[in-house]
Amino acid sequence: MAHLAALEGRLSPEIKEQVLSDLDDLYFDRDSVKLEGPDTVSLRGEVMDVSLRYPQGPTQIFDLFGTDEARDYYYPISIMSEYLEP
């Protein structure tokens, strides 16, 4: 996702749909996936921050001590834009 966004200079709706479709094919709940990134075009050389967040849920089978909390998988990436204006 980050490399596609870098080529286009933003996280476009088409890229989001492609990523959600790929994750949906892998049995992820597409309504729970949160994709974040710049909506406006970043020119070549500008750093873009994109991220994917998905709920992980509790991780312990037996919560004996009451310390297990639901968490998210979180993958932040900073990448340089490669977009050149036509």
N, C-alpha and C positions, 0 to 999 in steps of 0.2 A: 504494500500500500504506500509506503513512504517513497519508494522509487518511482512509482507511477505518479504520485503527487509532485515529486521533484521535476519530472519531465514536463508536467502540465503547469507547474507553478502554483498549484492550489489543490485542495482536496475537493474535487468536483463531485456533483451528484452521480455522475456516471461511474467514477472510481468507487464511491461509497456503495453503489448498487452492485458492482462487480465483487467487492470484498464481502458484502453481506450474502450474495448469492453463493460464493465459494464456501463461506462458513455454514450457510444453510445446508449445502450438500454434505457437510461433515457433521450434521445433526446438532449444530448450535442453534439456540433460539435467537433468531435474527432481531426480535423485538427487545432483547436484553443487551445486545451489542451496542456500545456507544463509540462512535468514531468521531474524533475531533481533529481539526486542522484548519488552516486558513481558507476562508471563502474567497478572498480577493487574490488576485495574481501577484505573486512574488517574483521579481526579476532575478535573473541569474546572479548568483553570488550571495543572495540574501538567505539567511537561515530560517527554515520553516520547522515548526514543531507540530508533529502529528502523533496521535495516540489512539490506542484501542483499549477499551475497558470491558470486561465481562465478569459477571458475578461468579465467584468461586463457591460460595456457600460454606457451611461448616466443614471442617477438615478432619475432625475426630469422630471415630465411630461411637465411642463411649465418652461422654463429657463428664467424667467423674468429679472434676473440680470446678465445673461451671465457668471455665475460662475460654471455651471455644466460641469464637465470634465469626460471623459471615464476613468474608473479605472478597475483594475483586482481583481478578487477574488484570494487571495494568502494564501496558507496554508503551512507554513514551519513546519517541525517536526524534532527534534533531537532525535535519538533513539540509544540505544546501540546494537551493533551487537551481535547476538547469534550464529554465524557460527563457527563451530569447524572443523578444517582440518581433513580429513579422515586418 
